[in-house]
Amino acid sequence: MPKSKRRVYPELNALKGRIREKKSSYRKLAEKIGRSTNTIYLMLNGYAILGADDIDAISEELDIPPDEVIKYFFPQMLRNATK
């Protein structure tokens, strides 16, 4: 029986929204940053980690300013800061 996936990182809903705002898709983003569509899916849904290079490439591609990186890539830090 196949092993089910377990989410180990938070789902990046704000980043998914940013992709839609920029009229992009997982496939387009993957092509632009040199990753597979499956890898993008896994990273944005919390099943795989985003490395610093991924964060940099995605930020550049989606025009995310440095002062908003935490909002899109580390939402748990914002939630913890408001508790």
C-alpha positions as CSV (number, residue, x, y, z in Angstrom):
1,M,0.0,0.0,0.0
2,P,1.4,3.5,-0.9
3,K,2.6,5.7,1.9
4,S,0.5,8.8,2.2
5,K,2.2,12.2,2.1
6,R,2.6,14.1,5.3
7,R,2.8,17.9,5.4
8,V,5.9,18.9,7.3
9,Y,5.9,22.6,6.5
10,P,3.2,25.1,6.4
11,E,1.1,25.5,3.3
12,L,2.0,28.8,1.6
13,N,-1.4,30.2,0.8
14,A,-0.3,33.8,0.4
15,L,2.3,32.7,-2.1
16,K,-0.3,30.8,-4.1
17,G,-2.4,33.9,-4.2
18,R,0.6,35.9,-5.4
19,I,1.1,33.4,-8.3
20,R,-2.6,34.0,-9.3
21,E,-2.2,37.8,-8.9
22,K,0.7,37.7,-11.3
23,K,-1.4,35.6,-13.8
24,S,1.1,32.8,-13.5
25,S,0.8,29.1,-12.7
26,Y,2.8,26.4,-11.0
27,R,3.9,25.3,-14.5
28,K,5.0,28.7,-15.7
29,L,6.8,29.4,-12.4
30,A,8.6,26.1,-12.5
31,E,9.8,26.7,-16.1
32,K,11.1,30.2,-15.1
33,I,13.1,29.0,-12.1
34,G,14.3,25.7,-13.5
35,R,12.2,23.4,-11.2
36,S,9.6,20.7,-12.1
37,T,5.9,21.5,-11.7
38,N,5.7,18.7,-9.1
39,T,8.5,20.2,-7.0
40,I,6.7,23.6,-7.0
41,Y,3.5,21.8,-5.9
42,L,5.3,20.0,-3.1
43,M,7.0,23.1,-1.8
44,L,3.9,25.3,-1.9
45,N,1.8,22.7,-0.2
46,G,4.2,22.0,2.7
47,Y,5.6,18.6,1.6
48,A,9.1,19.8,0.6
49,I,11.4,22.5,1.9
50,L,12.1,25.7,-0.1
51,G,15.8,26.4,-0.1
52,A,17.3,29.9,-0.1
53,D,17.9,29.7,-3.8
54,D,14.3,28.8,-4.4
55,I,13.0,31.7,-2.3
56,D,15.3,34.1,-4.1
57,A,14.3,32.9,-7.6
58,I,10.5,32.8,-6.7
59,S,10.7,36.3,-5.1
60,E,12.4,37.7,-8.2
61,E,10.0,36.0,-10.6
62,L,6.9,37.2,-8.7
63,D,8.2,40.7,-7.8
64,I,8.2,40.1,-4.1
65,P,10.1,42.8,-2.3
66,P,12.6,41.8,0.4
67,D,10.5,43.3,3.2
68,E,7.6,41.0,2.2
69,V,9.5,37.7,2.0
70,I,8.4,36.7,5.5
71,K,4.7,37.2,4.6
72,Y,5.0,34.8,1.6
73,F,7.5,32.2,2.7
74,F,7.4,32.1,6.5
75,P,3.7,32.7,7.5
76,Q,4.2,30.8,10.8
77,M,6.6,33.5,12.0
78,L,3.9,36.1,11.5
79,R,1.3,33.9,13.3
80,N,3.7,33.4,16.2
81,A,4.5,37.1,16.5
82,T,0.8,38.0,17.0
83,K,0.3,35.5,19.8
